Structures are given as structure tokens and as C-alpha cells.
Amino acid sequence: MTLWHGRFSGQMDQAMADYTVSLPFDRALATEDLLGSAAHVEGLVHVGLLTQDEGTSLLQALETVAQELASNSFLFDPSDEDIHTAVERRVTELAGPTGAKLHTGRSRNDQVATDLRLWTKRELRELEEDVLEVCRVLEQSATAAGATYLPGYTHVQRAQPVLLAHHFLAHGWALLRDVDRLRECRERLDVSPLGAGALAGSSLPLDPDFVAARLGFARRFENSMDAVSDRDFVAEALFDLAMIGIHLSRMGEELVLWSSEEFGFCTLDDGFSSGSSMLPQKKNADAAELARGKSGRLIGNLTGLLVTLKGLPLSYNRDLQEDKEPLFDSVRQVRLGLRAIAGAYSTLTIHGTVMQRAADGGSIAAIDLAEYLVLQHVPFREAHSIVASLVRKSIDEGVSLGDLVVAHPQLGADAAALLQPGVAVTRRTTPGGAGPAPVALQLDRFRAAIESARR
């Protein structure tokens, strides 16, 4: 039996029922639906629309439903279109005629919106912890890296030597921004829609502020039409999740490259690798590749919802049923990805000698030569041209760049010393830079930022 059977003389066609049913996925909202219903009952008692005995009967029935769901003994009925219908049906079975009063002053429109906001608040808060765990792993990796350095890249070309700690922390700061976004999203969605009804509120003496406080919301809605139709918070959450996925994708791509024989910068732990069904020698960075691949799925979930929302008139439309599956999926995939990447990085074996060898060769310290000339009062553009010409001559003629620098009248042996292994990375001294002093300060600030975010 549907919640609107009194309006219709016929039964819903099975094809229609199959198309509209949402129970297979919105069962995830069961806990939130029970919480919202309990607060709604308390609100009805508070304003005198239910007696204390009726309220107690309904709350006991809701508690029984919660126990049945927790123990997997809850029996769903073929007529249960969604979790909200299922809960109300069972409450009515348990509480008798009083159960028919559960939905007083409430629509599924404000009920669903409330459930989804409660679920999203909880899940995003838990995801913040998962992101911070990856930050903690990166902080530990940066600390363990010590003085190890490697090439920093632009355009996938060796650019300048950087401390490995600096490289790890670059990922960490990006993830801390993700934590900020998740927290700000939670703050914006912290609004109770209960009391908005189908779209226009109610003639009953409801107290939405009371119910909002009971559910732990920071405030209640200001506009009933906006309350039931707003899915900005879902779109915002999906963007935040997609952004986390993009950051994990970059980290995954790095592990794929670094663990290849061509780079040889690291070895992945067996627990975060896989083999080949055909090639006996293979050790594949599957966790990293999936982090890279699933980012497309997260972006698709975001764009799909935005397209759903873009043409909807006020207020509630059934299209909004399409908000849940992409959100549920993105939360799950990001949680799994964060934990896999945290494990992969925390068990990584770094080959520091190989990294440093790659950062010591060729002309990777060329900018230091140009800056040496700048300190001799040579205009930078002229200094750039002088050094670039030497680099080109070194490549074209197969001559050591160091020998050319020693022989150059404006450079000489002091400048050539800047090309010695391990020297260039120590010369990055500006705040936020990749040298030892700024990285030591950055590491302290990063640790403090993690603790601040945890608090």
C-alpha cells in the first residue's frame, strides 16, 4: 500500500514500481530516518499534537525497528517503495492506530531532505578523519625522508632538485585544503528542513526550531520551498569528493611512475600491489592505478547530479531521487581510496640513492648559475641567456657543463661548485621553498595544521 493510496482508484503498474523504487539504495538512510522520525515525534508531543502516551508508543516502535534493522531481522514488504515507507509501515504494525499519526505535519519531501543532510554530515565528518590520516602518513614520510632529495619536475622534465620531504608535503597541503572544504560543506548543510512539509510549511502548530535542536542541526530552514528542493549541499559534497579523488589520482600516478624500472625511485609493498595472470615477473601498482582511474567516476557523479539539477523548477521534483546514488558511491569510493593510498605510502620503500643520482646529473642546477650571475649584478634576462647558451653548447658538443662554467669569464670555479652533487638543493632558502631550512619550518607548520584540523 502506497502512502497516497487514497487518491488513486487503481494500483501502480509493476513497471512503474520497478522504475521508481529506491529502497535498494536508500536503505543507507535507515539510521538517519529513525533519528529524524524520533525527533519529529518529540516535536509533535512538544506542541501538543500527540499525547505523551502516543509519543512514547511511537518512540518504542521506532526503537524496535532500529533493533530489527541492526540485527537484520527487519522484514521488508514488496510494497516498501523506500526506507521511509518501510519504517512507517512497520511502526504502524507495532503501534497500531497511533502509528498512523507518525507522519503528522511531515512530508516525505522534508523527511528525505532531513535524512540526507544528517547522513552527509556524519559521513563527511568521518571522511575528514580519513583524509587527515593520509596527511599523517605524509608527515611521517616527510620526517623519515631527512636530507634525501630528488628531481622536481615541470612538464615531466627535470627542473630543480627538491627535498623529498618537500615533495611529500606538497601533497599534504593539498589534502588539508580538502579537509577545510569538507568542514565548510558540513557547516553550510547544517540546516534542518523538517517542518517545511511538502513545500509550504503547515497550518499545524509545528516548532521547527525545537526539532532542529533535537537533531543537532545548527539552525532550521528559512524558506520552505528552498528547504525541500535544495541539493546544493550534495553537489558541493560531490565536488569536494571529486577534488579529493583528483589529489589521490595525482599521488597514484606518482607511485606508478616512481615504482617503474625506468624511474626506480621506490618499491611498493606487496600488500598494495598485484601480479600478472600471465607474466611471472610483474609487480603492478594496482592500488595507485585505481586511485587514478576512479577519479573519473567521481567527476562523473558530480557532473551527473549537476545536469539533473540544472533545469528543475521549484520546488520538489522526483528527479531529486537521483541525488543519493552518486553521493553514496562517491563517499564509499573516496573512503576506500584514502585508505589504500595511506597504506601504499606508509609501506613504501624509498630508493634515495637513485633519486639523488637523478637530481645530480646534467644541467638541473642551471638556475643557480643564473642566480650567481644576478648576485654579480648581471640582469636576470642576460644571466639566463648566458647559462642557456652554455647548456646548449654542453649538449651539442658533448662537453661537461662544469668545464664550460669554469672556463667562462663571468662564472669560473666558484660557480662550477654549485653544480656539485647535493649543493643546489641546499640553496633554496626562501619561505616555503624546497631547501633544508624552509622545509624544517614547513614540517613544523604542517604538523600544527594537522592537529588544528583534528581539533
N, C-alpha and C positions, 0 to 999 in steps of 0.2 A: 504494500500500500504506500503510495507516494504521500508527501507532505501537503499536496494540493489536490487530493483526490476529489474533494467536494465540488471543485469547479468543473470537473470533466465527467462525462457520462460513459466514455469508453476507456479501455486500457491502453497503455503506451505500447506501441509496436515494439517487438523484440529488437529489430534493427536499430530503432531509435534508442532503446535502452542500452544496447551494446555500445552505441556511439557516444552516449553522454555519461556513462558510468565513470566515476573517478575513484571508487573505493580501492582498486588495486594500488594506487599510488598515494592517495590522501590519508591512508591508514597511518602514515608517518605523523599525522597531526593529532593522533588519539590523545596523547598526554595533554597537549595544549587545549584540545576540545573539552576535556574533562575539567581542567583548571578554569577555563572560561565559563563553562556551564555552572560550576560551583560558585564562582564569583557572581554570576548572573542571578542564581537562586538567592544568595545572600543579599544581593541588591533588591530583589523583589520583596524579601522579608523586611528589609530596611525601610522601604516606602509603604509597607502595608498591603501589597498586592498578594502576598502569601502569608498565611499564619505561621507561627513558629513551628507548629507541628508539621505543617505541609513542607516547610523548608527542611526540617530535619529528615523527613521521609525521602525527599528528593536527594539530599546530600548523602544519605545512607545508600540509596540506589546507585548514585554516581560512584561511591566508593566500591560498591560491589562490582560494578562494571570495570573499574580500574583494576581490581584484583583479577577479574576474569581475563582481561586483556593481558595482564602481566604474566599470567600462568598459561596463556594460550588455550584457555578453556571457553573463551567467548565464542558463541556460535553465531556466525553471520548468516543472514537470511538472503535469499535471492533478490528480495525487494530492496535490500540496502543499497541505495544509489551511491552513497558516500559515507564517510565515517560519522558525519554529523547525524545523518538519518539513522544509522545503526545504533548510535549511542542513545538517541531519543527513543527509538523503538524499545530497546532493552530497558531503559529507565521506566517506561510506561508499563512494561510487563512486570517489573519489580514493584513499582509504587502504585499500580492501579490507576484509578481516575485522577489522582494527583499528578501522575506523570504527564497528563495532557496539559498541565499548567507550566511545564518546563520552558516552553517556547514563548511564554507571555512577554510581550514587549520586545521581542527579538526577531530578526530576520536571519536567514542563512547568509545574507549579504554582509551584515556587520559581524556575524558569528565567524564566518570564514576569514574575513579580514583580520579579526582579532587573533584567531588561531595562528594564522600565518605570521603575523607580527611577533607573537610570543615565540614561535618556533625559530624564526630568523634571529631574534635577539639572542636566544640560547646558543644556536649553532655558530653564529659569528663570534660570540664570546669564546667558545671552545676553540674555534679556528685561530683566534689571536694567540692562544697558548701554543698551538702547533707551529705557527709562524715564528713565535719567539724561541721555540726550541731549535729551529733551524738557525736563528740568529746566534743562539748559544753555541751551537756546533761550529759556526763560522768564527766566533770569538775564540773558541778553544783552538781551532785550526790556525788562526792568525797568531795566537800566542806561541803555539808549538813551532810555527814556521821560523821564528827567530830572525836570523840575518839572511835566510835563503831569498834569492832573487831570481827573476825570470824576465823574459821579454814582455813588455806591454805592447799591445797591438792596436793599430788603427788600420782599417781597411784590410784586416787579416794580414798585415805586413808588420814585421818587427819595427817598433817605433822608438821606445826608450826602455832601459832596464827599470823595473819596479820591484819593490819588496813583495814577496808572496803574501805577506800579511796584508799589505795594502790592497792586493787583488781580492783576497777573501773578504775584506771589509767593504769593498765596493758592492758586493752582493748583499752584505749585511745591511747597509744603509738603505738600499732599495727595499728590502723586506721590512725594515722598520717603518718605511712610508706606508707599506701595505697594512701594518698594524694600525697606524694612525687612521687610514681610510676606513678600516673595519670598525674602529671605535666611533668615528664620526658618523658612520652609517647607522650604527646602533642608537646613537643619540637622536638622530633625525627620525628614526622609525619608532621611537619610544612614545607612541601616541595610541591611546585606546579608542577603537572605533565603536565599542559596544554602547548602544543607546541611539545609534544613528538609524537603526531599523533598516527597512528596505532601501530608503534614500532620503526620507524627510523627517526622521525622528518619530515621535509618538505623542498621542494625546494622553497616555498614561503618565502618572507622576514618577517617572524614572529619575534616577540620580546617577548619571554617567560618571561624575567625579568620584563617587563612592566606589563604583565598580572598578574604575581605573586604578584607584589606590589599592584595592584588594588584589589586583593582578600585578602590582608593582610597576605600572606604567608611570612615566614622569608627568603625564598630562592626558587630558581627553581631547577628542576632536573639536574643531571649531566650526566645521561645516559638514553637515550630514551627507551631502552628495559627494563631497570630496572624500569623506571617510570611507565610503563603500567602494569607490571607484579608483582610489589612489593605489597604484602599484609602482610608484617611483622608487620606493624602498627596495622592491625586488630587482628592478633594473639597476639601481645603484649597487646593490649587493652583487649582482651578476658581473657588473663592471669590475668591482673590487676583486672578485674571484678570478676573473679573466686576467687581471693585471698580475695577480699572484702567479697564475699559470704561465704567463709570459716570462716572469722572472725565473720561475723554475725551469722553463724551457731554455733560457739562456744558460743557466747553470748546468743543465743536462747536456746541452750542445758542447759546453766546455769539457765536460768529462769524456764525451765521445771523442773529441779531438785529442785531449791530453793523454788518454789511455791508448791511443793508436800507436802502432810501431813507428809511424812517421814522426810523431812528437816524442813519445816515450817519457812524458813528464810525470806519469803516475801509473799505478796499478790498482784496479778496482778489486775490492774484496769479493771472494767467491759468492758470498751471501747476497750480493747485489749485482750479480752477473748471470749470464746464461751461456749455454753452449750451442753447438750446431747439431742438427739431426743427421748431418752428412759429413761435415768436416771435423775430424777429431781434434785439430789443434785450436779451434776457435774458442775465444772467450769474449762474449759480446756484452756491451754496456746497455742491456735492455731497459733497466730502470731509468737510465738517463734518456734513452731514446723515447720511452713512453712519456716521460715528463715533457719532452719536446713535442711529441705528437698530440698529446691530449690538450695542448693549448688551443689547437684549432677547434676542438669540441667545446671548450669553454667560451671561446669567442662566438661560436655558432649559437650557443644557448643565449648569450646576450643579444645578438642581433635578431634572433628569432622572436624573443619577447618584445624588443623594440618595434618590430614590424607589427606584431599583434596589437600593441598599444596605440600605434600612431594614428589610427583613424576612428577610435572609439568615441561615440557621443556619450555625454553624461547620462545616467550615472553608471549603475552596474550593468554589465553585459556578460553573457555566458562565455564569451571569448576569454574572460579573465581566468577561467579554469585552466588555461594554458600557462599560467604563471608558476605552477608548482613543480611540474616535472623537470623543467630546466634548472630551477633553483635547487631542488633536491639532488639532481645529478651533479651539478657544479660543486656543491658543498662536499659531496662524497668524493668526487674525483680530486679535488684540491686537498682534502684531508689525506687521502691515500698518497698523493704526490709529495706532499710536505714530509710525510713520514719516511717515504722511500728515499728522498733526496737527503734528508737528515742522516739516515743510515749510511747512504753511499759516501757522503762527505766525512762522516765521523770515522769510517773504517778505511779511508783512502791511504794508500802508501805513496808518499811523495818521493820522487827521484830528484833531489835538489841539485845534484851534480850535473845532471842532464839539463835541467832548467838553466843553471848558471852558465853552462857552456854555450847554450843558445843565446844567452844575453851578453856574452863577452865578445862574440865574433863580429867581423865586418865593420860597418860604419854606424852601429846603433848609438854610439855616443857622439855623433856628429854635432848635435845641438850644443854640447858642452864646448866644442871648439868654437862655434859661433859666439857663444856667450863669453868665452875667454877673450875674443876679439872685442866684443862690446865693452868689456871692462877695460880695454885699452883705448876706449873712446872711438872705436870704429862704428859707424852707423849700422844698425842691425841688418838692413837690407843688403848692404855691401858685405858684411860679415857672412851672411847667408850665401851670397854668390861665391865668395872665396872658398868656403868649405864645400859647397856643392860641386864646384869645379874640381877640387881635389878628389872628392868621392868619385866623380865621373872618370877622372884620369886613372884612379886606382883600379876601377873596374875594367876600363878599356885596355889598359896596358898590363894588367895583372901585377901591379906593384902594390906593396904594402902601404896602406893609408898612413900608418905611423911613420914610415920612412919619408913620405911626401910632406907630412906635417913638420918633421924635424928639419927638413931642407927649406921650408917656406920662411921667408924673411920676417913675416909678421907673426909667426907661430913659434916653431922651434921645439926644443926638448921639453920645456915646461908644459907646453900644450900637448905634446905627444903623450905625456904621462897620464893625461886624462883618459886615454884610450886603454889603459891597463885594466885587466880584469877586476871587477868589483868596485872600481873607482866611481864610475858615473852615478850609480845608484845612491851613493853617499852624498852626492851634491844636490839632491833635491831637498831643499831646506824650507821652502815656503809653507805656510799653514795649509794643511790638507794635502800636502804633497806626498810623494812616494818614498822619501828618504827616511832614515832611522829616527831622527828626532821628531818630525811631524807625525810619523806613524805611531811612535810610542805614545804621544799625546792623544792621537786619534783613538787608539785602542782603549785608553782610559775613558775617553768620552763615549765610546761605543758601549763599554760595559755599563756606564752610568745610564745611558739611554735605554738599555735593555731593562735594567732594574726599575727605572722610572715607568717604562711601559708596563711592566709586571704589576707595579703598584696601582 
